[in-house]
Amino acid sequence: MDERGLWELFCKTGLPAVYLAMAGRRQEEESRCEEPAKTAFQPRIENA
């Protein structure tokens, strides 16, 4: 099977969509870990 046939098979199986969905979810999970914890307390902002 030539390379073009492999790409057609790859696209017909839906694997590109699955791969992109998994990559997006992984990226979201990683970005959540980097955010500081959210608390009920907010810092005071004093007007100068």
N, C-alpha and C positions, 0 to 999 in steps of 0.2 A: 504494500500500500504506500502510495507516495505521501509526501508531507501534507498536501492539500486535503487528501482524503482523511488524514488523521485530524486535521483542524475541523473538518465538517462533522466528523463523528463526535469530537469533543463538544462542539456547539450544539449538536442535536441532543446530546444526553443531558444538557442543562448544567453541566459542571461549571461553566464560567459564572453563572448566577450564584451557585452555591458557594464557590470560592470567594466571590466578592462579598456575599453576605457574611461569611465567616470572618473574613478580613476586617470588615466594618465593625462587627461585634467585638472582635479582639481589640481594635483600636479604641472603641468606646470604653471598654473595661480598663484598658491601660490609662486612659485620660482621667477616669474617675479616681484612680489611685493617686494621681498627682495633685488633685485638688485638695485644699485644706479642708478640715472638718467643718461642717456648718453647725453653729450653735445657736441657742435662743438669744444669746447676748450679742448686742451690736456695739461696736466702738463708738465712743462719744465723739461727735464732730463739733468742735468749737468754732464759732465764727470769729474771725479776727478783725 
